[in-house]
Amino acid sequence: MHFAQSLATLQLDAQSATPLFRQLYDAIKQSILAGKLGSGTQLPPTRELATLCGVSRQTVLNAYSQLMAEGYLSGTVGKGTFVSASLPLQASKHEPAGSRQPMRPLSARGERFTGMQTQLPFHRGASRAFRIGMPGLDVFPFDVWGRLEARRWRKPPHDLGYGDPAGFRPLREALAGYLRAARGVQCAADQIIITSGSQQAVYLIATMLLAPGDRAWVEEPGYRGINASLHAAEAQVCPVAVDGEGMMVSHGMQAYPDARLVYVTPTHQLPLGMTMSLPRRLELLAWASAAKAWVIEDDYDSEYRYTGPPLASLQSLDKTGCVIYVGTLSKVLFPGLRLGYIVAPPALADAFAQGKAIIDRHAPLVPQAVLTDFILEGHFSRHIKRTREVYAERRSALLQAIGEQLSDRLDVGTADTGLHLPVMFRRSCDDEAVARKASERGLEIRALSHFYNAEETDIPQPRACGMLLGFAAITPEEIRRGTDALRELLDEVEASGQAERPAERMQRTGGSSRRSAPAVR
């Protein structure tokens, strides 16, 4: 009775909420499905199995009875109990589930969604110094949000059935009013499509506007999430240099004149922080209009400008309908809300709404309704005002701490907008190695190298070597502690010689060095 002996080693837990007969039933069922018990195999008598497993006979009878009812076992009194001979079972190869290969490979389209080029990181654990892309949850009015949500649940919008794929109409109207007043965006509610964050927005746009192989300009360095979307959409990513005025349109025109789409962050370039100049904006719009190319304007954190009022959008200058404006609530409210939006040219709005319906029908309705109330009752504008003050204080704390602790090692880049600071090393180094060591110390920084598309490109600008340090999600006290820890880390890295770039180390030692593929934001 080899099978009975193996079942005797089962860890049946008498304290579990799952009844013992159900635990035994599951064990036998899985052995049958895995092929460990072939068709026609005789099972032990109930009394014998009960003794071996240390359970009552009734427990075994109940397990056998359930398995017979479902067709796994058959038997008659006096002849024994057997695995059903009618089951089309295969012999088990005894492979752990995690090591199995898929029945057949992913499709060519499916492969576009996997690998280093499309990996998007996610936050783990509580906010810490110096997490980027995260607002300060400690200043969000969750009590207000909870009260508004409770009110909505007492009187749900409509019947909670399938809604408009473009989104909750009152929210689209509220956003249209806000965007016209705060960002100068020329739009009506009919042009707005509510999405599950800006990542879905850019993927939807790329999928619907680009054919396989079409070229798309992206900033170099720039937001790697757009690269993931473009790769999945089978487009060709075309890195275009940035300088102090933003994307170098002349470089894109010369290198990729036939591009069909441009992705740009004109108000706050990610990661270097500059604002696109007016001449450069007009140059981009003139080229896009002549080339009949689309422009995605990602306006991800324009609410937070510390040296003057927020700047008008690129879309407000568009006279030919080539700019598609993308916004997100992740930076103003919180990322877990997963609400973003597209402001489409009128000719594209219906098509994008239909595309959204195919992807996931529509964004969750109740959060949209709660956000509508949050905006219309004035909480949204008050929250932006309050967080702008709080983040300005935290930005000042970080600038002061860098000035006091790290001014001999770091130069601060453009720092008048957003939720993070770009800092450059005064001495060229391997910023990815510094970021890895920082993670071991409990610090969360992003190397600027991660925002570049490749090690060697034809970009007519030197590569930046530094870090992106977020400040919005942590208090001034945490910022100061984090800066102290970063200074200690850089002391050790410099003393050990590990701050060198791989190429410098190769030249000094005569060895070789290969840099791993850049991580994706």
ChimeraX attribute file (.defattr): number of C-alpha atoms within 10 A of each C-alpha:
attribute: neighborCount
match mode: 1-to-1
recipient: residues
	/A:1	10
	/A:2	9
	/A:3	16
	/A:4	17
	/A:5	13
	/A:6	11
	/A:7	16
	/A:8	16
	/A:9	10
	/A:10	13
	/A:11	11
	/A:12	20
	/A:13	11
	/A:14	11
	/A:15	8
	/A:16	9
	/A:17	7
	/A:18	11
	/A:19	14
	/A:20	20
	/A:21	22
	/A:22	16
	/A:23	19
	/A:24	21
	/A:25	19
	/A:26	14
	/A:27	16
	/A:28	23
	/A:29	17
	/A:30	12
	/A:31	14
	/A:32	23
	/A:33	17
	/A:34	17
	/A:35	16
	/A:36	18
	/A:37	22
	/A:38	21
	/A:39	20
	/A:40	15
	/A:41	16
	/A:42	19
	/A:43	20
	/A:44	17
	/A:45	14
	/A:46	20
	/A:47	14
	/A:48	14
	/A:49	23
	/A:50	19
	/A:51	14
	/A:52	16
	/A:53	20
	/A:54	11
	/A:55	17
	/A:56	15
	/A:57	18
	/A:58	13
	/A:59	20
	/A:60	24
	/A:61	17
	/A:62	17
	/A:63	22
	/A:64	23
	/A:65	17
	/A:66	16
	/A:67	19
	/A:68	17
	/A:69	10
	/A:70	10
	/A:71	14
	/A:72	21
	/A:73	26
	/A:74	20
	/A:75	15
	/A:76	8
	/A:77	6
	/A:78	6
	/A:79	8
	/A:80	13
	/A:81	20
	/A:82	20
	/A:83	23
	/A:84	20
	/A:85	15
	/A:86	12
	/A:87	15
	/A:88	10
	/A:89	15
	/A:90	14
	/A:91	13
	/A:92	14
	/A:93	9
	/A:94	9
	/A:95	9
	/A:96	7
	/A:97	7
	/A:98	6
	/A:99	7
	/A:100	8
	/A:101	8
	/A:102	7
	/A:103	6
	/A:104	6
	/A:105	9
	/A:106	12
	/A:107	8
	/A:108	9
	/A:109	12
	/A:110	10
	/A:111	13
	/A:112	18
	/A:113	18
	/A:114	14
	/A:115	9
	/A:116	12
	/A:117	21
	/A:118	22
	/A:119	16
	/A:120	12
	/A:121	10
	/A:122	7
	/A:123	10
	/A:124	6
	/A:125	6
	/A:126	7
	/A:127	17
	/A:128	19
	/A:129	24
	/A:130	28
	/A:131	23
	/A:132	22
	/A:133	21
	/A:134	22
	/A:135	24
	/A:136	20
	/A:137	15
	/A:138	10
	/A:139	14
	/A:140	17
	/A:141	13
	/A:142	11
	/A:143	9
	/A:144	12
	/A:145	17
	/A:146	12
	/A:147	12
	/A:148	18
	/A:149	20
	/A:150	13
	/A:151	12
	/A:152	16
	/A:153	12
	/A:154	8
	/A:155	10
	/A:156	14
	/A:157	15
	/A:158	9
	/A:159	8
	/A:160	10
	/A:161	8
	/A:162	11
	/A:163	17
	/A:164	17
	/A:165	22
	/A:166	27
	/A:167	25
	/A:168	22
	/A:169	19
	/A:170	16
	/A:171	22
	/A:172	23
	/A:173	17
	/A:174	17
	/A:175	23
	/A:176	20
	/A:177	18
	/A:178	17
	/A:179	18
	/A:180	16
	/A:181	12
	/A:182	15
	/A:183	19
	/A:184	17
	/A:185	21
	/A:186	19
	/A:187	21
	/A:188	18
	/A:189	18
	/A:190	17
	/A:191	23
	/A:192	28
	/A:193	28
	/A:194	29
	/A:195	28
	/A:196	19
	/A:197	22
	/A:198	25
	/A:199	20
	/A:200	19
	/A:201	28
	/A:202	27
	/A:203	19
	/A:204	21
	/A:205	24
	/A:206	25
	/A:207	19
	/A:208	14
	/A:209	15
	/A:210	20
	/A:211	14
	/A:212	13
	/A:213	12
	/A:214	19
	/A:215	21
	/A:216	26
	/A:217	26
	/A:218	27
	/A:219	28
	/A:220	26
	/A:221	25
	/A:222	27
	/A:223	23
	/A:224	25
	/A:225	21
	/A:226	24
	/A:227	28
	/A:228	26
	/A:229	25
	/A:230	28
	/A:231	24
	/A:232	21
	/A:233	24
	/A:234	21
	/A:235	21
	/A:236	18
	/A:237	22
	/A:238	21
	/A:239	24
	/A:240	27
	/A:241	24
	/A:242	23
	/A:243	14
	/A:244	13
	/A:245	16
	/A:246	23
	/A:247	30
	/A:248	20
	/A:249	19
	/A:250	16
	/A:251	17
	/A:252	22
	/A:253	17
	/A:254	9
	/A:255	16
	/A:256	16
	/A:257	14
	/A:258	15
	/A:259	22
	/A:260	20
	/A:261	26
	/A:262	22
	/A:263	23
	/A:264	24
	/A:265	27
	/A:266	25
	/A:267	27
	/A:268	26
	/A:269	26
	/A:270	25
	/A:271	25
	/A:272	27
	/A:273	22
	/A:274	23
	/A:275	20
	/A:276	22
	/A:277	15
	/A:278	13
	/A:279	9
	/A:280	17
	/A:281	20
	/A:282	14
	/A:283	14
	/A:284	21
	/A:285	24
	/A:286	15
	/A:287	15
	/A:288	21
	/A:289	17
	/A:290	10
	/A:291	15
	/A:292	16
	/A:293	18
	/A:294	23
	/A:295	25
	/A:296	25
	/A:297	23
	/A:298	28
	/A:299	21
	/A:300	23
	/A:301	20
	/A:302	24
	/A:303	21
	/A:304	24
	/A:305	20
	/A:306	16
	/A:307	10
	/A:308	9
	/A:309	11
	/A:310	15
	/A:311	16
	/A:312	17
	/A:313	23
	/A:314	28
	/A:315	24
	/A:316	15
	/A:317	17
	/A:318	19
	/A:319	11
	/A:320	13
	/A:321	18
	/A:322	19
	/A:323	26
	/A:324	21
	/A:325	25
	/A:326	25
	/A:327	24
	/A:328	26
	/A:329	20
	/A:330	20
	/A:331	20
	/A:332	21
	/A:333	23
	/A:334	17
	/A:335	17
	/A:336	9
	/A:337	16
	/A:338	19
	/A:339	25
	/A:340	22
	/A:341	26
	/A:342	29
	/A:343	30
	/A:344	26
	/A:345	20
	/A:346	14
	/A:347	10
	/A:348	16
	/A:349	18
	/A:350	18
	/A:351	13
	/A:352	23
	/A:353	24
	/A:354	16
	/A:355	18
	/A:356	24
	/A:357	17
	/A:358	11
	/A:359	11
	/A:360	12
	/A:361	17
	/A:362	22
	/A:363	24
	/A:364	20
	/A:365	18
	/A:366	16
	/A:367	18
	/A:368	21
	/A:369	20
	/A:370	21
	/A:371	24
	/A:372	21
	/A:373	20
	/A:374	19
	/A:375	17
	/A:376	15
	/A:377	11
	/A:378	10
	/A:379	16
	/A:380	19
	/A:381	14
	/A:382	12
	/A:383	18
	/A:384	16
	/A:385	13
	/A:386	14
	/A:387	21
	/A:388	20
	/A:389	14
	/A:390	17
	/A:391	26
	/A:392	22
	/A:393	16
	/A:394	24
	/A:395	26
	/A:396	14
	/A:397	19
	/A:398	26
	/A:399	19
	/A:400	14
	/A:401	19
	/A:402	23
	/A:403	15
	/A:404	12
	/A:405	17
	/A:406	18
	/A:407	15
	/A:408	12
	/A:409	16
	/A:410	18
	/A:411	16
	/A:412	16
	/A:413	16
	/A:414	18
	/A:415	20
	/A:416	19
	/A:417	24
	/A:418	27
	/A:419	27
	/A:420	27
	/A:421	25
	/A:422	24
	/A:423	23
	/A:424	22
	/A:425	20
	/A:426	13
	/A:427	14
	/A:428	14
	/A:429	22
	/A:430	22
	/A:431	25
	/A:432	24
	/A:433	17
	/A:434	22
	/A:435	20
	/A:436	15
	/A:437	18
	/A:438	19
	/A:439	13
	/A:440	9
	/A:441	13
	/A:442	13
	/A:443	20
	/A:444	22
	/A:445	24
	/A:446	27
	/A:447	26
	/A:448	25
	/A:449	20
	/A:450	21
	/A:451	23
	/A:452	23
	/A:453	24
	/A:454	14
	/A:455	12
	/A:456	8
	/A:457	13
	/A:458	10
	/A:459	15
	/A:460	12
	/A:461	12
	/A:462	8
	/A:463	16
	/A:464	19
	/A:465	20
	/A:466	27
	/A:467	25
	/A:468	23
	/A:469	22
	/A:470	27
	/A:471	32
	/A:472	30
	/A:473	26
	/A:474	22
	/A:475	21
	/A:476	20
	/A:477	12
	/A:478	18
	/A:479	26
	/A:480	19
	/A:481	14
	/A:482	22
	/A:483	21
	/A:484	16
	/A:485	17
	/A:486	23
	/A:487	16
	/A:488	12
	/A:489	17
	/A:490	18
	/A:491	13
	/A:492	13
	/A:493	16
	/A:494	12
	/A:495	10
	/A:496	10
	/A:497	11
	/A:498	17
	/A:499	23
	/A:500	20
	/A:501	19
	/A:502	18
	/A:503	15
	/A:504	15
	/A:505	18
	/A:506	14
	/A:507	11
	/A:508	10
	/A:509	8
	/A:510	9
	/A:511	10
	/A:512	10
	/A:513	13
	/A:514	9
	/A:515	12
	/A:516	8
	/A:517	13
	/A:518	19
	/A:519	20
	/A:520	20
	/A:521	20
